């Protein structure tokens, strides 16, 4: 069965669409964009289109614009990331400050007691369920929840200090 409707217009004008995309700056990506165009167009619900050729050219143009915007955003994101990485290079002072913060967190957890420290570490660091922690420690689920609440409050208070 020969293609009809938009598919027929697409197939008849495929070469023109590729040339159009190349002229718009797609280069080697023109074929990929044309494939994306066909996927996008073929997924749309069927319905009458007044000028299918204009519709295809406009859709191809929109894909080019979207690709250009994505490329610009990606370049900006990469540039920002490289600048952030360079500006946040670990200096001796930063390393010392980070180690001090880690030591303070460890001290706050140790001050809560062994069980609460264990509950916090198992739940938040190891990702163990509260029910499983209760079984491991031989305490009730509500005790685990209360211990976790106390630990989180203590760390929140420490965060306020920092």
C-alpha positions as CSV (number, residue, x, y, z in Angstrom):
1,X,0.0,0.0,0.0
2,X,1.6,3.3,-1.0
3,X,2.0,6.0,1.6
4,X,-0.6,8.7,1.9
5,X,-1.1,12.0,3.6
6,X,1.8,13.5,5.6
7,X,3.9,10.4,5.1
8,X,3.7,10.7,1.3
9,X,4.6,14.4,1.5
10,X,7.5,13.6,3.8
11,X,8.9,10.9,1.5
12,X,8.5,12.9,-1.6
13,X,10.3,15.9,-0.1
14,X,12.9,14.1,2.0
15,X,15.8,15.4,0.0
16,X,14.6,19.0,0.1
17,X,14.2,18.7,3.9
18,X,17.7,17.4,4.3
19,X,19.1,20.3,2.1
20,X,17.0,22.8,4.2
21,X,18.5,21.4,7.4
22,X,22.0,21.5,6.1
23,X,21.5,25.1,4.9
24,X,20.2,26.0,8.4
25,X,23.5,24.7,9.9
26,X,22.7,21.1,10.8
27,X,25.7,19.8,8.9
28,X,26.2,16.1,9.5
29,X,23.3,16.1,12.0
30,X,20.7,16.8,9.2
31,X,19.9,13.1,8.8
32,X,19.5,12.7,12.5
33,X,17.2,15.7,12.7
34,X,15.2,14.5,9.8
35,X,14.7,11.1,11.6
36,X,13.7,13.0,14.8
37,X,11.3,15.0,12.7
38,X,9.7,11.9,11.3
39,X,9.4,10.3,14.8
40,X,7.8,13.5,16.1
41,X,5.4,13.9,13.1
42,X,4.4,10.2,13.0
43,X,3.5,10.2,16.7
44,X,1.0,13.1,16.3
45,X,-2.6,12.2,16.0
46,X,-3.9,12.0,12.4
47,X,-5.9,15.0,11.2
48,X,-6.1,17.3,8.3
49,X,-3.1,19.6,7.7
50,X,-3.8,22.5,5.3
51,X,-0.3,22.7,3.9
52,X,1.7,19.5,4.8
53,X,4.9,20.7,3.2
54,X,4.9,23.9,5.1
55,X,4.1,22.0,8.2
56,X,7.1,19.7,7.7
57,X,9.5,22.6,7.0
58,X,8.3,24.5,10.0
59,X,8.7,21.4,12.2
60,X,12.2,20.9,10.9
61,X,13.0,24.6,11.6
62,X,11.7,24.2,15.1
63,X,13.9,21.1,15.7
64,X,16.9,23.1,14.5
65,X,16.1,25.9,16.9
66,X,15.6,23.4,19.8
67,X,18.9,21.7,19.0
68,X,20.7,25.1,18.9
69,X,19.2,26.2,22.2
70,X,20.1,22.8,23.8
71,X,23.7,23.2,22.6
72,X,23.9,26.7,23.9
73,X,22.6,25.7,27.3
74,X,24.9,22.7,27.5
75,X,27.9,24.9,26.7
76,X,26.9,27.4,29.3
77,X,26.4,24.6,31.9
78,X,29.8,23.1,31.0
79,X,31.4,26.5,31.3
80,X,29.8,27.2,34.6
81,X,30.7,23.8,35.9
82,X,34.4,24.2,34.9
83,X,34.5,27.7,36.5
84,X,32.9,26.4,39.7
85,X,35.3,23.5,39.8
86,X,38.3,25.8,39.3
87,X,37.1,28.3,41.9
88,X,36.3,25.7,44.5
89,X,39.6,23.8,44.2
90,X,40.4,22.3,47.5
91,X,42.8,24.6,49.4
92,X,44.5,23.6,52.6
93,X,42.1,25.8,54.6
94,X,39.0,24.2,53.0
95,X,40.3,20.7,53.7
96,X,41.0,21.6,57.3
97,X,37.6,23.3,57.7
98,X,35.8,20.3,56.2
99,X,37.6,17.9,58.5
100,X,36.7,20.0,61.5
101,X,33.0,19.9,60.5
102,X,33.1,16.2,60.0
103,X,34.7,15.8,63.5
104,X,31.9,18.0,65.0
105,X,29.2,15.9,63.3
106,X,30.8,12.8,64.6
107,X,31.1,14.3,68.1
108,X,27.4,15.3,68.1
109,X,26.4,11.8,67.1
110,X,28.7,10.3,69.7
111,X,27.3,12.5,72.4
112,X,23.8,11.2,71.7
113,X,24.8,7.7,72.8
114,X,25.7,4.5,71.0
115,X,22.2,3.4,70.2
116,X,21.1,6.7,68.7
117,X,24.3,7.0,66.8
118,X,23.9,3.5,65.4
119,X,20.3,4.2,64.5
120,X,21.2,7.3,62.6
121,X,24.1,5.8,60.8
122,X,22.1,2.6,59.8
123,X,19.1,4.6,58.6
124,X,20.7,7.7,56.9
125,X,24.1,6.4,55.8
126,X,23.5,2.7,55.2
127,X,19.9,3.1,54.0
128,X,18.6,0.3,56.2
129,X,14.8,0.4,57.0
130,X,13.7,1.5,60.4
131,X,11.9,-1.8,60.9
132,X,15.1,-3.7,60.2
133,X,17.1,-1.5,62.6
134,X,14.5,-2.2,65.3
135,X,14.9,-5.9,64.7
136,X,18.7,-5.7,64.7
137,X,18.9,-3.7,68.0
138,X,16.0,-5.5,69.7
139,X,14.0,-2.3,70.3
140,X,10.5,-1.2,69.1
141,X,9.9,0.7,65.9
142,X,8.8,3.7,67.8
143,X,12.1,3.8,69.7
144,X,14.0,3.8,66.4
145,X,11.8,6.6,65.2
146,X,12.4,8.6,68.4
147,X,16.1,8.0,68.3
148,X,16.2,9.1,64.6
149,X,14.2,12.2,65.5
150,X,16.6,13.2,68.3
151,X,19.7,12.6,66.1
152,X,18.2,14.7,63.3
153,X,17.3,17.6,65.7
154,X,20.8,17.5,67.1
155,X,22.4,17.7,63.6
156,X,19.9,20.4,62.6
157,X,21.0,22.5,65.7
158,X,24.7,21.9,64.7
159,X,23.9,23.1,61.2
160,X,22.4,26.3,62.6
161,X,25.7,26.9,64.5
162,X,27.8,26.3,61.4
